Amino acid sequence: MVNDSTVINQGTFNNYGSITNNRTFQLSGGAFNNGDSPGDLFENDGSFQFSSGAFSNNHIDYFDNSGGVFEASGTITGGFKNAAGGTVSPTNLNGVLTITGDFINEGTLEMDVSGAPQNDLIAVQGTATLNGTLNVTVHDALSSNPSFTLIDANAFTGTFTGGPTLPNPSYWTIDAAAPDYVLTYNGPPLPIRLLDFTGSQQGMAIMLRWTTAFESDNAFVEVQRSRDGLRFEVLGTVPGTGPSDTPRHYQFADEAPFPGLNYYRLRQVDFSGAETFFPVLAVVFNGSAGALQIIPNVVSEVLNVQLPAPLAGPGELLVIDLLGRTVCKNSVTFGDQTIHLEVGSLPQGSYWLALRSGGSISVARFVVQR
C-alpha cells in the first residue's frame, strides 16, 4: 500500500503488511499498531505527525524513517530507529517524546530550546544510540547559564557525528554522561527576548507583529515564509532600533500571501553574524471575504463553486493541497458565476480552492471524501 494523500487516524490503524507513506500521516487520537512478524514494514518517506493516541512499534526495524520527517510528542511503546536520511523532531517547543524501548539515531534530530528555559526532550527507557546529527534551534534570548536536558536514557552509546549545531558554539558545554544528555549555555545573554509574535489577515495582506522585551546587539530580524512549514524563503528584513530594556514593537506586511495556510518565522541576526530562530507561526489567508462559496464543501467527484456576482473578467481556479502544492488549475471566463470543477482524480483529503481574477484572490476550503 502506498499513501500519496493525507491520512488522519483517530481510530485504530493496524499495519500487518507493507505501507509506504509519501505524503502526510497524522495520528491524533486512536491507536497505531505497527507490525507483528518479520517482513511487516511502515516506510515513512513523507511526514508522520504524532500528537496524541497510542503508538506501538512491535520491533525496532518495523518502522523505517530513512526518508521522512517524524514529528512526535507522546509515547512510543517499543523501540524506534531514525535511520540515515530521516529526521525526528518532538512537536512544538517543550515537546516530550517517550520511547519505552531502545532508540537508535542514524539520521537527524531537530531539537528546540528557549530562554524560559524550556526544551524538547526525548526520554528513552532503554539504550539511546547517538549517531547521526543533532541540530539545536534557540527560539528565544538566553539568560546566563541555563541547562537543557535533551535526551534522557538508561544508557548511551555512540556519539553524534554532526553537531550539535548551536549559535555561538564556543559558549556551550556538553555533558553526555547517562542518564542525561545536557547542554549548558555559558555565554552572555543573547541579543533579544521575544515577548510575542502574531499574524492576521488585513485586507489582501497578512500583517505580522512582534514585540521584544529587550535588545542588546540586534542587527536585524529577517522575516521568512513557507508553504509547508519546512522550506522557508526570505520576505524581507527589519533593522534593530538599538539597545533597549523596554518593550519595542515591530510589524511587517506580507503583501502577496499564499492562498490558504502560510507559515512564518523570524530569524534574528546580531552584529557578529550569530543567528537565532524563533517559533513558527501559521496564519490562514482567505482572500476576499464572502467572495467564494462551495456547496457542499465535502465532495467526491465534482466541486460546485458559487460566486456572489458574475466575473468581471477572466480568471483562474487553483486547487492547492495542504503542503502548498497546486494540484489542479482551470481557467474561468468573463460572466461565470457558477463553476463546476472535476476533482474525482484527487486523493482523499483537505484542499484549498483559490480564485484569482482582476488582481484579487478569494479562497475557500473543501474536502475530498469517498
C-alpha positions as CSV (number, residue, x, y, z in Angstrom):
1,M,0.0,0.0,0.0
2,V,1.3,3.5,-0.9
3,N,-0.2,6.7,0.7
4,D,0.0,9.7,-1.6
5,S,-2.5,11.9,0.3
6,T,-3.2,13.0,3.8
7,V,-4.3,10.3,6.4
8,I,-5.8,11.5,9.7
9,N,-6.2,8.5,12.1
10,Q,-8.5,8.9,15.1
11,G,-9.5,5.2,15.3
12,T,-7.4,2.1,15.2
13,F,-4.7,1.6,12.5
14,N,-3.1,-1.9,12.3
15,N,-0.2,-2.4,9.9
16,Y,0.4,-6.1,9.3
17,G,2.0,-5.8,5.9
18,S,3.9,-3.1,3.9
19,I,2.9,0.5,3.8
20,T,4.8,3.5,2.3
21,N,3.8,7.0,3.3
22,N,4.8,9.6,0.7
23,R,2.7,12.4,2.0
24,T,1.2,13.0,5.5
25,F,0.1,10.6,8.2
26,Q,-1.4,12.1,11.3
27,L,-2.0,10.2,14.5
28,S,-4.2,12.4,16.6
29,G,-6.0,10.1,18.9
30,G,-6.8,6.4,18.4
31,A,-4.2,3.7,18.1
32,F,-1.3,2.9,15.7
33,N,-0.2,-0.7,15.9
34,N,2.8,-1.5,13.7
35,G,3.9,-5.0,12.7
36,D,3.6,-8.4,14.3
37,S,6.0,-10.5,12.2
38,P,9.2,-10.2,10.1
39,G,8.5,-8.5,6.8
40,D,6.0,-6.1,8.2
41,L,7.1,-2.5,7.5
42,F,5.8,1.0,7.6
43,E,8.2,3.1,5.4
44,N,7.9,6.9,6.1
45,D,9.1,8.9,3.2
46,G,6.8,11.9,3.9
47,S,5.6,13.4,7.1
48,F,4.4,11.4,10.1
49,Q,2.8,13.6,12.8
50,F,2.1,12.0,16.2
51,S,0.5,14.3,18.8
52,S,-1.9,12.1,20.8
53,G,-3.1,8.5,20.9
54,A,-1.2,5.2,21.3
55,F,1.8,4.3,19.1
56,S,3.0,0.7,19.3
57,N,6.0,-0.4,17.3
58,N,6.5,-4.2,17.9
59,H,10.0,-4.3,16.6
60,I,12.6,-1.6,16.1
61,D,13.0,-2.5,12.4
62,Y,9.3,-2.5,11.6
63,F,9.2,1.4,11.2
64,D,11.6,2.8,8.5
65,N,12.1,6.5,8.9
66,S,15.0,6.7,6.4
67,G,13.5,9.3,4.1
68,G,10.9,11.2,6.1
69,V,10.1,13.5,9.0
70,F,8.8,12.1,12.2
71,E,7.2,14.8,14.4
72,A,6.0,13.4,17.7
73,S,5.1,14.2,21.2
74,G,3.8,11.2,23.2
75,T,4.8,7.7,24.0
76,I,6.1,5.0,21.6
77,T,5.6,1.6,23.0
78,G,8.6,-0.4,21.9
79,G,11.9,0.7,20.2
80,F,12.4,3.3,17.4
81,K,15.1,3.8,14.8
82,N,15.7,7.0,13.0
83,A,17.7,5.8,10.0
84,A,20.2,7.8,7.9
85,G,18.3,10.3,5.8
86,G,15.4,10.6,8.3
87,T,14.5,13.4,10.8
88,V,13.0,13.1,14.2
89,S,11.6,16.2,15.9
90,P,9.4,16.5,19.1
91,T,6.4,18.6,18.2
92,N,6.5,22.3,19.3
93,L,8.8,23.8,21.8
94,N,8.8,21.8,25.1
95,G,7.7,18.6,23.3
96,V,8.4,15.3,25.0
97,L,8.8,12.0,23.1
98,T,9.0,8.9,25.3
99,I,10.3,5.6,23.9
100,T,9.8,2.6,26.1
101,G,12.4,0.5,24.3
102,D,15.8,1.4,22.7
103,F,16.3,4.4,20.4
104,I,18.8,4.4,17.6
105,N,19.6,7.6,15.8
106,E,21.5,7.5,12.5
107,G,19.7,10.4,10.9
108,T,19.0,14.0,12.2
109,L,17.5,15.1,15.5
110,E,15.9,18.5,15.4
111,M,15.6,19.9,19.0
112,D,14.3,23.2,20.3
113,V,15.4,25.3,23.3
114,S,14.3,28.7,24.6
115,G,15.2,31.2,27.3
116,A,12.3,30.3,29.7
117,P,14.2,27.8,30.0
118,Q,12.3,25.2,28.0
119,N,13.4,22.5,25.7
120,D,12.3,19.4,23.7
121,L,13.1,16.1,25.4
122,I,13.5,12.5,24.1
123,A,13.0,10.1,27.1
124,V,14.4,6.6,26.4
125,Q,13.7,3.8,28.8
126,G,16.3,1.6,27.1
127,T,19.6,2.5,25.4
128,A,20.0,5.6,23.2
129,T,22.5,5.2,20.3
130,L,23.6,8.7,19.5
131,N,24.9,8.6,15.9
132,G,23.9,11.0,13.1
133,T,23.4,14.7,13.6
134,L,21.9,16.9,16.3
135,N,20.6,20.3,15.3
136,V,19.5,22.6,18.1
137,T,17.4,25.7,17.4
138,V,17.4,28.5,20.0
139,H,14.0,30.2,20.0
140,D,14.5,33.0,22.5
141,A,17.1,35.0,24.2
142,L,19.1,33.0,26.8
143,S,20.0,34.3,30.3
144,S,23.3,33.2,31.9
145,N,24.0,29.5,32.5
146,P,20.7,27.8,31.6
147,S,20.9,24.0,31.2
148,F,18.8,21.9,28.8
149,T,18.3,18.1,29.1
150,L,17.6,17.0,25.5
151,I,17.9,13.2,25.9
152,D,17.3,11.0,29.0
153,A,18.2,7.3,28.8
154,N,19.3,4.4,30.9
155,A,22.5,4.2,28.8
156,F,24.2,5.9,25.9
157,T,26.3,4.5,23.1
158,G,27.9,6.3,20.1
159,T,28.5,10.0,19.6
160,F,26.9,12.5,17.2
161,T,28.9,12.7,14.1
162,G,27.4,16.1,13.1
163,G,26.6,18.8,15.6
164,P,25.2,19.8,17.9
165,T,24.7,22.9,15.7
166,L,24.4,25.9,18.1
167,P,24.6,29.7,17.9
168,N,28.0,30.8,19.3
169,P,29.1,27.2,19.8
170,S,32.1,28.2,22.0
171,Y,29.7,29.4,24.7
172,W,28.2,25.9,25.2
173,T,29.3,22.8,27.1
174,I,28.0,19.3,26.6
175,D,27.5,16.6,29.3
176,A,26.7,13.3,27.6
177,A,27.0,11.0,30.6
178,A,24.0,8.8,31.2
179,P,21.3,9.2,32.2
180,D,21.1,12.7,30.7
181,Y,22.4,14.5,27.6
182,V,22.7,18.1,28.8
183,L,23.6,21.4,27.0
184,T,24.6,24.4,29.1
185,Y,24.9,27.9,27.8
186,N,27.8,29.8,29.4
187,G,27.8,33.0,27.3
188,P,26.3,36.5,27.7
189,P,22.6,37.0,27.2
190,L,21.5,36.6,23.5
191,P,20.6,39.8,21.6
192,I,16.8,39.9,22.1
193,R,14.0,38.4,24.1
194,L,10.8,37.9,22.1
195,L,7.5,38.6,24.0
196,D,5.1,37.7,21.2
197,F,4.8,37.0,17.5
198,T,1.3,37.2,15.9
199,G,-0.2,37.5,12.4
200,S,-3.6,38.2,10.9
201,Q,-5.2,38.9,7.6
202,Q,-5.8,42.6,6.9
203,G,-7.5,43.2,3.5
204,M,-5.4,41.4,0.9
205,A,-2.3,41.1,3.0
206,I,-1.1,39.3,6.2
207,M,0.2,41.7,8.9
208,L,2.9,40.2,11.2
209,R,3.6,41.8,14.5
210,W,6.2,41.1,17.2
211,T,7.4,42.6,20.5
212,T,10.8,42.4,22.1
213,A,11.3,42.7,25.9
214,F,14.9,43.9,25.5
215,E,17.6,44.3,22.8
216,S,21.3,44.5,23.2
217,D,23.0,43.5,20.0
218,N,20.3,43.2,17.4
219,A,21.4,44.0,13.9
220,F,18.2,42.9,12.1
221,V,15.3,40.4,12.0
222,E,14.7,38.5,8.8
223,V,11.1,37.6,8.1
224,Q,10.7,34.2,6.4
225,R,7.7,32.4,4.9
226,S,6.9,28.8,3.9
227,R,4.1,26.9,2.2
228,D,4.7,23.7,4.2
229,G,6.4,24.8,7.4
230,L,9.7,23.1,6.3
231,R,11.2,25.1,3.4
232,F,11.4,28.8,4.0
233,E,12.0,31.8,1.8
234,V,13.1,35.3,2.8
235,L,10.4,38.1,2.6
236,G,12.4,41.0,3.9
237,T,14.3,42.3,6.9
238,V,13.5,44.7,9.7
239,P,16.5,46.5,11.3
240,G,17.1,46.7,15.0
241,T,16.5,50.0,16.8
242,G,19.4,50.0,19.2
243,P,19.9,48.8,22.8
244,S,16.7,48.8,24.9
245,D,15.4,47.3,28.2
246,T,11.8,48.3,27.5
247,P,9.4,46.6,25.0
248,R,9.6,47.6,21.4
249,H,7.0,46.8,18.7
250,Y,7.6,45.8,15.1
251,Q,5.4,44.9,12.1
252,F,5.8,43.5,8.6
253,A,3.2,43.1,5.9
254,D,3.2,40.2,3.5
255,E,1.5,41.7,0.5
256,A,1.3,38.5,-1.5
257,P,0.5,35.6,0.8
258,F,-0.2,32.1,-0.4
259,P,-3.9,31.1,-0.6
260,G,-4.8,29.2,2.5
261,L,-2.2,28.4,5.1
262,N,1.1,30.4,5.4
263,Y,3.9,29.6,7.8
264,Y,6.2,32.4,9.1
265,R,9.3,32.6,11.3
266,L,11.7,35.2,12.4
267,R,15.5,34.8,12.1
268,Q,17.4,37.3,14.3
269,V,21.0,38.2,13.4
270,D,23.3,40.0,15.8
271,F,26.2,42.2,14.7
272,S,28.7,39.3,14.9
273,G,26.6,37.3,12.5
274,A,25.3,34.8,15.0
275,E,21.6,33.9,14.4
276,T,18.6,32.8,16.4
277,F,15.4,31.3,15.0
278,F,12.0,31.8,16.8
279,P,9.0,29.5,16.7
280,V,7.0,29.1,13.5
281,L,3.6,31.0,13.2
282,A,0.8,29.7,11.0
283,V,-1.7,32.2,9.5
284,V,-4.6,31.5,7.2
285,F,-5.2,33.8,4.2
286,N,-8.8,33.6,3.0
287,G,-8.7,36.3,0.3
288,S,-11.8,38.5,-0.3
289,A,-14.3,37.7,2.4
290,G,-17.5,36.1,1.2
291,A,-16.5,36.0,-2.5
292,L,-16.3,32.3,-2.9
293,Q,-18.8,29.6,-1.8
294,I,-18.5,25.8,-2.2
295,I,-21.8,24.0,-1.7
296,P,-21.3,21.4,-0.2
297,N,-17.7,21.6,0.9
298,V,-17.3,17.8,1.2
299,V,-17.3,16.2,-2.2
300,S,-16.3,13.1,-4.1
301,E,-16.3,13.9,-7.8
302,V,-17.5,17.4,-8.7
303,L,-16.9,20.7,-6.9
304,N,-19.8,23.2,-7.3
305,V,-18.5,26.8,-6.8
306,Q,-20.9,29.7,-6.5
307,L,-19.8,33.4,-6.9
308,P,-21.8,36.3,-5.5
309,A,-21.8,38.0,-8.9
310,P,-20.7,37.2,-12.4
311,L,-16.9,37.5,-13.1
312,A,-16.0,40.9,-14.4
313,G,-13.1,39.4,-16.3
314,P,-11.1,36.2,-17.0
315,G,-9.6,34.3,-14.0
316,E,-8.0,31.1,-12.8
317,L,-9.1,28.5,-10.3
318,L,-6.4,26.7,-8.4
319,V,-6.7,23.7,-6.2
320,I,-3.9,23.6,-3.6
321,D,-3.1,20.8,-1.2
322,L,-2.1,21.3,2.5
323,L,1.6,21.3,1.5
324,G,1.0,24.3,-0.7
325,R,1.3,22.5,-4.0
326,T,-1.0,23.4,-6.9
327,V,-2.6,20.1,-7.9
328,C,-5.2,21.3,-10.3
329,K,-5.6,24.5,-12.4
330,N,-8.6,25.7,-14.5
331,S,-9.4,28.8,-16.5
332,V,-12.7,30.7,-15.9
333,T,-14.2,33.3,-18.2
334,F,-16.0,36.6,-18.1
335,G,-19.6,36.3,-16.8
336,D,-19.1,33.0,-15.0
337,Q,-21.0,32.8,-11.7
338,T,-21.5,29.0,-11.2
339,I,-18.5,26.8,-11.9
340,H,-18.3,23.0,-11.8
341,L,-14.8,21.6,-11.2
342,E,-13.9,17.9,-11.6
343,V,-11.9,16.6,-8.6
344,G,-12.5,12.9,-9.0
345,S,-8.8,12.3,-9.7
346,L,-7.7,13.9,-6.4
347,P,-6.8,11.7,-3.4
348,Q,-9.0,12.0,-0.4
349,G,-8.0,14.8,1.9
350,S,-8.4,18.6,2.6
351,Y,-7.7,21.2,-0.1
352,W,-7.8,25.0,-0.7
353,L,-9.6,26.4,-3.7
354,A,-8.3,29.8,-4.8
355,L,-9.9,32.1,-7.4
356,R,-7.7,34.7,-9.0
357,S,-9.3,37.4,-11.1
358,G,-8.7,41.0,-11.8
359,G,-5.8,41.3,-9.3
360,S,-7.9,39.9,-6.4
361,I,-7.9,36.5,-4.8
362,S,-10.6,34.5,-3.0
363,V,-10.1,31.3,-1.0
364,A,-12.2,28.5,0.4
365,R,-11.5,25.1,1.8
366,F,-13.0,21.8,0.8
367,V,-12.6,18.1,1.5
368,V,-12.5,15.2,-1.0
369,Q,-14.1,12.1,0.6
370,R,-15.2,8.8,-0.8
